[in-house]
Amino acid sequence: MKIGIRLAAGLVGPLVMATGLWAVAGGNGGTGLGNGGGGEASDLKGLRLASVSAPAPTMTVPTGPGAVRCPRPTKTVGSADELQRAIRSARPGDVIRLRPGTYTGAFVAQRSGTRGKPIFLCGSAQSVLNGSGIKKGYAFHLDRASFWRLVSFTVQNAQKGVMADRTNGSIIQGLTVRDIGDEAVHLRSFSTGNTVQYNKIYNTGLRRAKFGEGVYLGSAESNWKRYSGGQMDKSDNNLVRGNVIRATAEAVDIKEGTSGGRVVGNIFDGSALGGDKLNDSWVDVKGNNYVIEGNTGKKTPQDGFQTHEIVDGWGTGNVFRKNTIDLAGGRGVGVNDTVGGNTIACDNKVIGGQLTKKGGCS
């Protein structure tokens, strides 16, 4: 069963729009949900039909500052084996170009570029990294590999789309990330100073809708022992900019222990949101000292943005400004600050409700 979602006109971001900046293959992405045997029923519990085989969001991905261009390739690959070899042997300054085609497997980068000579992996929307199914693995893993540029290809059919562990100074740009079991892009395990920009993300949460975040920063306190040696996962100073995101959980989930990041100029489509009773806002801020600015969102079960204190002293010092919030029937408010100590500017615009529970702003 294919379900189409028609979005109201006018849902655009504050950045300059560039028609056809990236071609997106929409409407034909299979999800591989299995044949109904074994544990399929439990895996699909709570899955919203709007996420199954839904076409791509219709909004054009913004363009703006900081976009990188791929240099002339030093290596060109056309098969999964060639790609694996190119990644394993990559050196600073390498530029790997993906020919159009499907590259099936789990791809792991463990070599780093440098600040002056990053490693590029570049393709087109027709260059597809196809994972091992929505219940298994990462389609692309930056595993202690820094200064990479992942640019303008498609990632699909994996439990998690792009995972970054202990990566610094990397850029994830212009990707289409779709048909993913859990979250689409995750910066984890002290990943710092990275940029996730100008991507189109949709059809997340096909394994478990409540885990279907668009972009996930850091780790939950319950996972610190596993992923950060029992310490706070200080995945700090990351930038999430100019993405179009339709996810079953938060479009951007900012975890406790992270700080100093920016979430700016994104477009949030909340029509698939609500995979769990806790997935009721586009952005959930549990970290400190973030700037959430110039984002545009439409439709939410509850609030546009929320703050929460999971760890004492966290979820505060954040600034919300110049966001356009269309609740479109949501029962809550534009910014639900449950913690306090956050700045909610009066230049946020709310349609269909009030900005805060008490109606105030600063």
N, C-alpha and C positions, 0 to 999 in steps of 0.2 A: 504494500500500500504506500503510495507516494503522496505526501501532504505538502502543499505549497503554502507559503506564508507571504501574504501581501502586506507590505509596509506602507504606512502613510507617507505621502510626499512631504518633503521639507526636513527630513531627519538628516541633517548635514553637520559636519564638524566646523570648528572655527578656523581650520587651516585651509589653504588654497586647495581646491579640488582639481584633480587632473584626470579627465576621462581617459580610460584605457591605459592607465599607468602600468598596470599589470593585468594581463588576460587571466581570467579565472575560469576554470572548468567547473561549471555548476550544474547541479541537477542530475548527475549521473554517477555520483560517488556511492558505490556499494558499501555496506557496512559489515557483511560477513558475520551475522548474528548467530550462526550455527543452525543446527537442524532440530533443535528442541530436545535433544537428549541430555542426559547427565544433569548438570547444575544450571542449565540455561534459565530455568524459571527464577531461581534466586538471583542470578546475575541481571535479569531484566526487571526485577522488582522496582517499581517506582519510576521506570523509564517513561518519559513523555513521548507520545507518538510524534509530536512535532519535531523531534530530533532524528527520527528514522528516515533516511533517504531524503531529507529536506534539502531543497536547493540552496545555493549560496545566498547570503544576504545581498540585497540589491544595491546597497549603498556603495559608492565608489570609495576606494581607499584614499585617504588624504595624501598629499605630499607636502613637504616643508623642509625645514632646516635639517642638516646633518645627514642627509642621504648619501650613501657611498655608491660609487660606480665600480664595476668590475674591470680590472686592467686586462690587457691582452693575456690569454691563457698560456700557461707554461705546460699544462697537461690537459688533454681532452679525453674523456672516457665515455664509453657507450654501453657498458655492462656492469652488473653488480660486482663481479670479480675485479674488473678494472678499477672500479671506484674503491673497493676495499684496499687494493694495493696502493692506490694513490694516497689514500688517507694514512695508511700505515707508514708510508715513506715520506710524508709531507715535511717540508722544511720551510723556515721563514722566507716569505716572499713568493711562495708557490701560489699559482692561480689555477685551480682545477675547474674545468668547464664540463658540465653535464650535457651530453646530447639529449634531445627529446627521446623519451622512452621510459620504461618502468624498471626501477632498480629495487629488487625485492631482497630484504634482509634487515639485519640490525647493524647499523654503521656506528663505529666507535672511534673517535679521535682522541689520541693520547699524546700527540706531539703539539708543541706550542709554537706560535709565531712570536714576533716581538712587536713592541709598540710601533717601531718604524717600518717593520716588514711583517705585517699580518699574513695569515694564510686565508685565501679566498676559496670558497666553494660556491660556484655560480651556475645558474641554469635558467630555465623558463618554466612557466606554468605547466608545460607539457613534459618537464623532467620530474618524474614522480618517484620519491622515496617511499616504497611500499613496505610497511612493517610485517610482522609475523602474526597479525590478528589483534583484535581489540582486547584480548585477555593477556597479552604477553609482550613484555619488553618495551624498549624505546626505539623509535624509528631512527633517531640520530642522537648520539650521546657525546657531549663534550666532557670527557672524563679527565679532569685535572689538565685540561688543554686550554690555554689562554690565547688571546689575540687572534681569534678567528672571525671571518666574515661569511655568514651564511646568507645568500642573496638570491631571491627570485626563483624559487622552485617550489614544488608541492610535496607535502608530507602527509601521509595517510595510513590508516589501517594498522595502528599499533596501540598498545595500552596507554602509552604516553608518547607525545609527538616529539618534541625537542627537549632533552634533559641536559642541564648544565650543572656539573658538580665541580666546585673549586675552580671555576673559570673567571678570569679577569679581563676586562678590556675587549670583550667580544661584542659583535653586533649581529643581531638576527633581524633581517630586513626583507620585506617584500615577499615573504612566504605565504602560500596558501596551506593552512593546517586544518585538516578536516577528517571526519570519520575516525575519531579517536575514542578509546575506551574510557580514559579518565581525563586528565588535564592536557592541554595542548602544548604549552611552553612553561618550563619550570626552571627557575634559577635557585640553586640549592647549595648547601654545604659551603658557606663562606664565598659564594660567587658575588663579586663586587665590581662596580663600575662598568656594568654591561648595559647595552641598549637593545630593547625589543621594539621595533618601529615599523610602521607602514605595512603590517601583515593583515591578512584576512583569515579569521579563525571562526570555525563553525562546526556543528555536529560533533561536539564533545560529549563526554559522559555516556557513551553507548554501552559501556560495561556496567558502570554504576553512576547514575545521573548526579548523585550528590557529590561525586568527586570530579565533576566535569568542568573545572575552572578553565578560563581562557589563558590567563597568565598568572602564575603562582610564584610569589617571592618569599624565599626562606623555607622554613619547616615548622610544623606545629610543635609545641612544647613536648608532646607525647612522642615525637620522633627524634628529638635531639640526641638521645642515647645512640640511636642507630646511625644517624647521618652526620652528627657534628661532635661525636665523642662526649656527649653529655653536656656540652656547652651550648649557650645560645647560638643559634645559627645566624651569625651576623652577615647575612647577604645584603650588604648595604650599598647605598648610592647608585642604585640601578634606575634606569630611565625607561618608562613604558610610554611610547609616543605614537599617536596617529594611526592606531590600529582600529579595524572594524571587527567587533567581537560579538558573536551570538553563542552563548554557552548555557549549559544546564545548571551550572553553579555560578559563582561570582565571575564576572568578566575579568576582574583583577582581585586576587586575594593576597593581602599584605600581612605576613605573619608576624607574630610577636618575636621580639629580638632583632628585627631588622629596622634600619633607620636611614634617613637622609635621601630617600628616593623621590622621584617625580613621576606622576601619572598625568600626562598632558595631551590634550587634543585628540582623544580617542572617541570613537563612536560605539555606543553600547546598544544592542538590540536585545531587549529582555523578553522577547516572545517565547523563548524556550526555557526561561529561568524557572526554578521551582522544583528541582529534583529532590529536594529535602526541605523540611520545614525551616531549616536554618539558612537555606539558599534563597534569601528574600531581598537582596540588594545587588546592584551592579558591582560595587566596590566595598570591600570590608577591610577596614584599616585597624590592625592590631599592633602595628609598629609605631615608631615615633618619628616626628619631624619630617613628614612627607609633605609635598606640595601636590594637591589634586586640583588641576586648573584647566579650564577651557574644554572640558569634556562635554559631549552631548549624548543623552540617553533617552530612550523611549520604552515604556512599558516595564512594570515591575510588580511583583505580588505585594510588596510592602513599601520599602524605601528606595531612594536612589543610591545614597551612600550611607554607610554606618561605621561607627567606631565601637570597639570592644576592648575591655581590659581582661586578657587571659592570664597575663603575668603582672604582678604588682608593678605599677609605675609605667606600664606600656599602654599604647593606644592614645597617646596624648602629644601635644605640641605640633599637631598637623594643621595645615591650612587648606581650606576649601574656597576657591574663588573662581568666578567667571564661568561656572558650569551651567549648562542648560538642561533642565530636568523635567521631562514629561512623564508624570506618574501613570498616565493613561489607565486609570482605574485602580492603581495601587492604593492600599489602605493606609499608608504611612505618610511620611514627610520627605522633603528633598534630602536633608542631611539629618540623620538620627544619631546625635552625639550622646551615646550612653556613658561615656567616660568623663567628659569635661576636660577643660584645659586645651581645647582645640579652637581655632579661629574659623568661623563661618561667615564669610564676607557677605555684605548686602548686595553685591553685584551678581550673586548666583540667581538664576531665573528659574522659577518653578511654574509648571502648568499642571493644573488638576489637584492642587493641594497647597499647603504652606511650606515654608522653607525648613523650619524647625518646629519641635513640639510646642515650644513656648512662644513661637512666632518672632523671636528676636534674631538679630544678626549683628555683625561687628564690622 
